[in-house]
Amino acid sequence: MGTTLFAIGLFDININSDVFYAWVTQVLIPVLPKNSVIMMDNATFHKKQSIQQVMIDAGHMVEYLPTYSLDLNPIEHKWAQAKCKKRALGCDTDIFFALNMV
C-alpha cells in the first residue's frame, strides 16, 4: 500500500500458477482492504482465469501493467533497494530476510 510492503512471502521454489494461487488466497486477499485494485505484471501465471476470478470474487479489481513497464512497477524499485542492502551486508538471502523481517 503506497510505499509499504505487506503480504510478503519468501519462496525457495519456482513460482507457478498453483503457488501464486495459494499465496493470493491464503496471504494476499485476507489482508487487502475492501475494493482494492490489484496491479500485476504480465507473468503468465498472473493471467490464469482462476487467479483473476478469486480476486474478483473477493471484491477486488485486477489490472495489468503494460508490457516492459519496469518504471511503473514499484516492486522493482523495492527489489533493487533490497538487493543493494543485501550486498552491503554481505549475507545470503535467508539471513537478509531474517534480519529485515523482524
C-alpha positions as CSV (number, residue, x, y, z in Angstrom):
1,M,0.0,0.0,0.0
2,G,1.7,3.2,-1.1
3,T,5.3,2.6,-0.2
4,T,4.7,-0.1,2.5
5,L,5.2,-3.7,1.6
6,F,2.7,-6.2,3.0
7,A,1.7,-9.8,2.4
8,I,5.4,-10.6,1.8
9,G,6.5,-14.2,1.1
10,L,9.9,-15.8,0.5
11,F,9.7,-18.8,-1.7
12,D,12.6,-21.2,-2.3
13,I,10.9,-22.7,-5.3
14,N,9.9,-21.7,-8.8
15,I,6.6,-19.8,-8.7
16,N,3.9,-21.2,-10.9
17,S,0.1,-20.6,-11.0
18,D,-0.6,-23.1,-8.2
19,V,1.9,-21.5,-5.8
20,F,0.7,-18.0,-6.8
21,Y,-3.0,-19.0,-6.3
22,A,-2.2,-20.3,-2.8
23,W,-0.4,-17.1,-1.9
24,V,-3.2,-15.0,-3.3
25,T,-5.9,-16.9,-1.4
26,Q,-4.1,-17.5,1.8
27,V,-1.9,-14.4,2.2
28,L,-2.9,-11.5,0.0
29,I,-6.7,-11.5,-0.1
30,P,-7.1,-11.7,3.7
31,V,-5.0,-8.5,4.3
32,L,-6.3,-6.4,1.4
33,P,-8.6,-3.5,2.1
34,K,-12.1,-3.9,0.6
35,N,-12.4,-2.9,-3.1
36,S,-8.7,-2.8,-3.8
37,V,-7.2,-2.5,-7.2
38,I,-4.6,-5.2,-7.8
39,M,-1.9,-4.3,-10.3
40,M,0.1,-7.1,-11.7
41,D,2.8,-7.5,-14.4
42,N,2.3,-9.8,-17.3
43,A,3.7,-13.0,-15.9
44,T,1.8,-15.9,-17.4
45,F,0.6,-17.3,-14.1
46,H,-0.8,-13.9,-13.2
47,K,-3.3,-14.1,-16.0
48,K,-4.7,-17.6,-15.2
49,Q,-8.5,-17.3,-15.1
50,S,-8.9,-18.9,-11.7
51,I,-6.5,-16.4,-10.1
52,Q,-8.3,-13.5,-11.7
53,Q,-11.6,-14.8,-10.6
54,V,-10.7,-15.4,-7.0
55,M,-9.6,-11.8,-6.7
56,I,-12.8,-10.5,-8.4
57,D,-15.0,-12.8,-6.2
58,A,-13.3,-11.2,-3.2
59,G,-14.4,-7.8,-4.4
60,H,-11.2,-6.5,-5.9
61,M,-10.4,-5.2,-9.4
62,V,-7.5,-6.7,-11.4
63,E,-5.4,-4.5,-13.7
64,Y,-2.2,-5.4,-15.7
65,L,0.8,-3.2,-16.3
66,P,1.8,-2.5,-19.9
67,T,4.5,-4.9,-21.2
68,Y,8.0,-4.0,-20.2
69,S,7.0,-1.2,-17.8
70,L,9.6,-1.5,-15.0
71,D,9.2,2.2,-14.1
72,L,5.5,1.6,-13.4
73,N,6.1,-1.4,-11.2
74,P,7.1,-0.2,-7.7
75,I,8.1,-3.7,-6.6
76,E,11.0,-3.5,-9.0
77,H,12.3,-0.4,-7.1
78,K,11.9,-2.2,-3.7
79,W,13.8,-5.3,-5.0
80,A,16.6,-3.0,-6.2
81,Q,16.8,-1.5,-2.7
82,A,16.7,-4.9,-1.1
83,K,19.5,-6.2,-3.4
84,C,21.7,-3.2,-2.7
85,K,21.2,-3.6,1.1
86,K,21.9,-7.4,0.9
87,R,25.1,-6.7,-1.0
88,A,26.1,-4.1,1.6
89,L,25.5,-6.6,4.4
90,G,27.4,-9.3,2.5
91,C,24.9,-12.0,3.5
92,D,22.8,-14.7,1.8
93,T,19.1,-14.3,1.0
94,D,17.9,-16.3,4.1
95,I,19.9,-14.3,6.5
96,F,19.0,-11.0,4.8
97,F,15.2,-11.7,5.1
98,A,15.6,-13.0,8.7
99,L,17.4,-9.7,9.6
100,N,14.9,-7.5,7.8
101,M,11.6,-9.2,8.7
102,V,11.8,-8.6,12.4
